[in-house]
Every structure is written in C-alpha cells, then in structure tokens.
C-alpha cells in the first residue's frame, strides 16, 4: 500500500515525507508546530546551527509532552477518586431509601 508523500518546510528547508494515508493534515500540523518552535529558538540568537536548534526544539517539545502526560494522569486519578466517592454516596443513598 502506497503512502502519500507530503512536502513540509522547516526553517526554509523543504522535506518530502511519507506518511499513512489520511494523516497528511496531522503531519503538516506537526511540521508547522516544529517550524514555529525552531524559528523561536533561532530568533533568540543564542543558538547557532540547525542541528542544535532542532535538538533544543525536540527537547522542549518532549518536555511539554511529558508534562502534559503527567497532568493527564493526575486528572485521571482525581476523576477515579471522585467517581468512587460518587458511587459510595449513591450506594448509601439507595440503602437509606430502601430502608
């Protein structure tokens, strides 16, 4: 099964990337996000060299992703606890009504 080729531009360089059919828009969005992150780092003027800019952007994006995962796990735990409390309250209420 052929994978479509998508052209994306990152810091003025064009890359042709194969991606699964139906995911072209996702790839373009990811490339645009990466391009913006790299442009911000480059505009800071302290980092020189495309490779260093790319590595720093990758580290920043990875840090954000890991922080979001931790936040999501924390929210899931809180939701489980609240659901448990709600179930206990409903069970107690049902027992009172049936008495």
N, C-alpha and C positions, 0 to 999 in steps of 0.2 A: 504494500500500500504506500503510495507516494505521499510524502509530507510536503506541504506548501513551503516555499521559500519566501521569507519576509525580509525586506530591507529596512534596517533601522540605522539612525545616525546618532553617534555618541561622540561628543566633542569634535564635531566636524568630520569624523571618520564614518564611512558607510560600511555596515556589516550585513551580509546576507546570511540569514539563519533559518535552518529548517525547524519547523515546529508542527505539532499534531494539528490535523485539520480541525477547524473550529476554534482554535486557540490563538489565532493571529492577532486579534484585538488585545488579548491579555499580554502577548509578547510585546506589542507596540507600547502598551501602557507601562510595562516593566522597564523597557528601554528608555522611555521618556523620563520615568522616575530616576533611573540611574544617571541619565544625562544631566538632569537638573541637579542631582547631588554632586556629581563631578564638577559641574560648572560652578557651584557654590564654593567648593574646595579650591578650585583653580582661581576664582575671583579673590579668595582670601590672600593670595600671593605668597604664602609661606611655603607651599609645597610645589616642588618643581618636578616635572617628569610625569608622563601619562601613567606609567606603571604605579608610581607612588600614589597618585591621585586615585587610581582605580582601587588600590588596596585599601586606602583610607575610606573611600566611599563604601566598599564592601564591608569593612569593619563597622562603620556607622549604621548601615542598613541591617547588618546581622544583630548588632546591639539592640536596635529598635524592635526587630522581630522577636528576639528572645525576651525583651521586656514585655512586649505585648502578650506573648505566650504565658508568662508568669502571671500577668494581670488577669488573663482569661481563666487560668487555673484557679486563681484566688476567687474570682467571681463564681465559678462553677461550684467551688466548695461552699461559699456563702449561700448559693441557691439550694444546694443539697440540705444544708442545715435549716434553712427557712422552710423548705418543703417538709422536712422531718417534724419541725415544730408545728406546722400547719396540720399535718396528718395526726399528730398526737392530740392537738386541740379538737379536731373534728371527731376523733375517736372518743375522747372524753365527753364531748357534747352529745354524741349519739348515745352513749351509755346513760347520760342524765335524762334524755328524752325517753328512752325505753324503760326507765325505772318507774 
